[in-house]
Amino acid sequence: MTEDPSRPAAASAGEPRPLSPAAQRALAEAEARRLAAGANAKPAPKEYQGPKGPEPTRYGDWENKGIASDF
């Protein structure tokens, strides 16, 4: 396959591309939000009379008395 001269050469695998100032700011803000969320995290309350086993909404199936329904 021939190289397209109009496209710039790809950076080497060991050399990351420099980030723009906006990208650096966004990464710093995201890290601050992660730290704040971790500091304010509370354990989830225990669920009573809930489904047994894995969370059904996560897997897309509800099972009640051996009958599975998919929403």
C-alpha positions in Angstrom: 0.0 0.0 0.0 1.4 3.4 -0.9 1.7 6.3 1.5 -0.6 9.3 0.9 1.7 12.4 0.7 -1.1 14.8 1.8 -1.4 13.1 5.2 1.2 13.8 7.9 3.4 11.0 9.1 2.1 9.1 12.1 3.9 9.7 15.4 6.0 6.9 16.6 4.3 4.5 19.1 6.5 5.5 22.0 5.9 9.3 21.5 2.4 10.5 22.7 0.8 13.5 21.0 0.9 16.7 23.0 -2.4 17.7 24.5 -4.0 21.0 23.8 -4.5 23.4 26.8 -8.3 22.7 26.7 -7.7 19.0 26.8 -5.3 19.4 29.8 -7.9 21.6 31.6 -10.7 19.0 30.9 -8.5 16.2 32.3 -7.7 18.2 35.4 -11.4 19.0 36.0 -12.4 15.3 35.5 -9.7 14.2 38.1 -11.0 16.8 40.6 -14.6 15.6 40.1 -13.5 11.9 40.6 -11.7 12.9 43.8 -14.7 14.8 45.1 -17.1 12.0 44.2 -14.8 9.5 46.0 -14.7 11.7 49.1 -18.5 12.0 49.3 -19.3 8.4 48.4 -21.8 6.6 50.6 -22.4 2.9 50.6 -25.7 1.9 48.9 -28.5 1.0 51.4 -29.5 -2.6 51.7 -32.4 -3.5 49.5 -35.3 -5.4 51.0 -37.6 -7.7 49.0 -35.5 -7.1 45.9 -34.6 -9.7 43.3 -32.1 -12.4 44.2 -28.9 -12.6 42.3 -27.4 -10.1 39.8 -29.2 -6.8 39.2 -31.8 -7.6 36.5 -31.9 -4.1 35.0 -28.2 -4.5 34.2 -28.6 -7.7 32.3 -31.9 -6.9 30.7 -34.0 -9.8 32.1 -36.5 -9.9 35.0 -37.3 -13.2 36.5 -40.3 -13.8 38.8 -41.3 -17.3 39.9 -39.3 -18.9 37.1 -40.8 -16.7 34.3 -38.3 -14.4 32.6 -39.5 -11.3 30.9 -37.4 -9.0 28.7 -38.3 -5.4 28.5 
